[in-house]
Every structure is written in structure tokens, then in C-alpha cells.
Amino acid sequence: MDIFLLVVHNLFRWIVLLIAVYALFNNFTGWRKNRTFSKKDKVLNTAFVGMLDLQLLLGLTMYFFYSNITKMAFENMGAAMKNKELRFWAIEHITGMMLALILAHVGGALSKRANSDQEKFRKAFVYFSIAIVLILLSMPYSFRGGVRPLNPLEHIQ
């Protein structure tokens, strides 16, 4: 189960990033070209936030139930904070991703409540941009201590 979840979580990150790029582009062009905020725009923004929710659910399932790395970190948090990889997985990754999710939700909610179409696009663009930067900063890169292959199927042997 843990390898299956890891593969799905790693594969799903690329889907989330593709939707994120599309949502950013759509909100930016809608804002700058004074487009009317349509149902398609609302659905795209909701899909982006929903995909983040699903990704979080997969990540939290691994974090609390299947990850040997977080189990090791929780056994001795003092030692984990001195270990780059354990600290990344136990604290940094989840914190950055949770903050990104919160910002995406706030951006989606503020966008829905905005009075003008341009404000809807602008608010979604600004909040989603910050969320995506946090996501990119919190992804497992080798220099951060949390190495994961770019190819999500690489875990299957």
C-alpha cells in the first residue's frame, strides 16, 4: 500500500502542476484582457483547489500511516531536526504544502466573492501564484534533503 500511495502521490503532483500552470495562465490572461469571468473559469479554479485537496489527502495518509521516515522522525524529534532528510519530511514538506493549500483556498474564496470579473481573475492569480511558489519550494529536491525521482513510476521495481 505504501508504494502504491507514493507512486500515486508522485504522479499526481505532475497533474496538479499542469492544472496549476493552466489556472495561472487563464487567470492572468482573464485579468489582463478584461475577460468576463465565466463558469469555465470558476470550474478551473475549483478544480485546481480540489486537486490540491486530493493531493493533501494522499500525502496525509502516507505521513500519518505509512511513512517510515515520519515514524523515525516522531520517535526522536530532536535528532530529526538535526537530520536534513528527516526534518524535510517531518516538518518542512508538510508545512509548506499546508500553507500553499490554505492560500489556494483563500484565493479561490476571495475570487468567488469579488465584485468585478477582473478582481476575480486578479485575486485568483495572486493567491494561486503564491501557493504555487510554496509548492515548488516544498517539493522534494536533493538540495532540500527530500529526494524523490522526477519519474513517479521509478518507485515500481
Secondary structure by P-SEA (a helix, b strand, c coil): caaaaaaaaaaaaaaaaaaaaaaaaaaaaaaaacccccaaaaaaaaaaaaaaaaaaaaaaaaaccccaaaaaaaacaaaaaacaaaaaaaccaaaaaaaaaaaaaaaaaaaaacccaaaaaaaaaaaaaaaaaaaaaaccccccccccccccccccc
